[in-house]
Amino acid sequence: MQIPVIVLGVIVNFIIYLSFGSFLTRKKGEQLQPLFAVIIGFFAYYSLFFFVCIPFMKLYRPLSYLTRVWVPVVALIVILAAVFHAKSWFDAAKRIFGKVREHPVLFLLLVVIVSLQIFIVTTSYNFTLDASYYVAGVATNVETNMINVYDPFTGAWQDHFEMRYFFATYPVSDAVVCQLTGIPALIQTKSIMAATVIIQTNLVYFLIAKLLFEGKGREQVLMLGFMFLMNLMFITIYTPSLFLFTRTYEGKAIVGNLSVMTVFYLFLLAVKEKKSRLYWLLLFLVCFGSTTVSSTANMLIPAEVSVLYLPHIVMTKRYRDLIPYAVCILPGILLALAFVAYVKGYFVFYTYPVW
C-alpha cells in the first residue's frame, strides 16, 4: 500500500508547486513553461508557508491551528490557478506529449534515469543524526500537536526554540501533511519528499541542458545521464552528491542541489535573455525560499549569488544591478546575523507565552 501513497503524494506536490509557479512565471503573451513553473512554485510554496507558520510557532499555538489555516490557503491558490491557468496547463501538456511521441526512446531513457535515482534514495538506509531529526521532528510535532516545542530525540519539553531550526520551517510543512492525511512521518519525509526532491533536481538539470543544448535531444539526455553517474560515483563526505543520494529529504540536500542549481539556471537565463527584472524577482524568491528550507542557505546561497553575479555586473558595467543583488542576498545575511546574535545571548524565543 505504500507505493500508491508515495506516487499520489508526489503528484499532489507537483500540482501544488505548478499552481504556485504558474502565477509567477507565466509571461503575458507567452507560453507557460511548466517545468520552470514547478521549480519556482516549490520555493514560492515554502516562502509563503514561512510567513504563515512563524506566528503560530512563536505564539505557542497548536499544530492543528496551523493546519486549519494553511490547508484552505493552499486549496484556494490551487483553485485559482486552475481557473486562470487551466488552458495554459492543457496547452503545455499537449506540447509535452507531442515531444514524447516524436522522441519516445529519449523520453524512456529520461524516465529510467530518474526512476533509478528514486529507487536508490527511497531504499537507502541512513543512520545520521540529522536524518533522525527530520523524521523524529515531524513525528513529534504530529503526536504532541505542537510546533518544535518538544525535543524530537527525548520528547522532553524545550523552554526555548533552537534558532538553528526556528526559521527553517520546511519540516513543519511535512508535519501539517501528516496531521491532515494520516501519512506516517517516515513515509512523508523519506519517501514522498525524497522522490519529490530527486525529480525536482533532475528537472533543473534538464532545464539547464535545454539551455545549453537547445534543440539537441540526445545531448540533453546525455547530460542528465552523466549527472546521474557523477552523483552516483562522487559520494564522498560533505558533497552535494552524498546528500542528494543518501539524505535527499534533508534541508541541506535540497539547498546544496536544488537551490544551488536553480540559482545557476536563473543566472544563465539572465545572461542569455537580458531581461533582468523578472529574473531578479525570481532569484530573490529562490534565495528567500532556500532560507526557509535550511539554515545552510544563509551562508551558501549569498556566496553563490556573489560568485555568479558580481563578476557579471562588473564585466557588463551594469552597476545598478548591485541593488537587486544586495536585496537577494539580504535574507540569508539577516538570518545568519540573527543566529549569531542568538548564540551570543542577545535574544531568545521561549516556547511559552512570556507576559
Sequence and secondary structure as in RCSB ss.txt:
>XXXX:A:sequence
MQIPVIVLGVIVNFIIYLSFGSFLTRKKGEQLQPLFAVIIGFFAYYSLFFFVCIPFMKLYRPLSYLTRVWVPVVA
LIVILAAVFHAKSWFDAAKRIFGKVREHPVLFLLLVVIVSLQIFIVTTSYNFTLDASYYVAGVATNVETNMINVY
DPFTGAWQDHFEMRYFFATYPVSDAVVCQLTGIPALIQTKSIMAATVIIQTNLVYFLIAKLLFEGKGREQVLMLG
FMFLMNLMFITIYTPSLFLFTRTYEGKAIVGNLSVMTVFYLFLLAVKEKKSRLYWLLLFLVCFGSTTVSSTANML
IPAEVSVLYLPHIVMTKRYRDLIPYAVCILPGILLALAFVAYVKGYFVFYTYPVW
>XXXX:A:secstr
 HHHHHHHHHHHHHHHHHHHHHHHH  TTS   HHHHHHHHHHHHHHHHHHHHHHHHHTT  HHHHHHHHHHHHH
HHHHHHHHHHHHHHHHHHHHHHHHHHH HHHHHHHHHHHHHHHHHHHH     HHHHHHHHHHHHHHHHTSSS B
 TTT  B SB  HHHHS  HHHHHHHHHHHH   HHHIIIIIIHHHHHHHHHHHHHHHHHHHSTT HHHHHHHHH
HHHHHHHH   TT HHHHHHHSTTSHHHIIIIIIHHHHHHHHHHHHHH  HHHHHHHHHHHHHHHHTT TTHHHH
HHHHHHHHHHHHHHHHT GGGHHHHHHHHHHHHHHHHHHHHHHTTS   BSS   
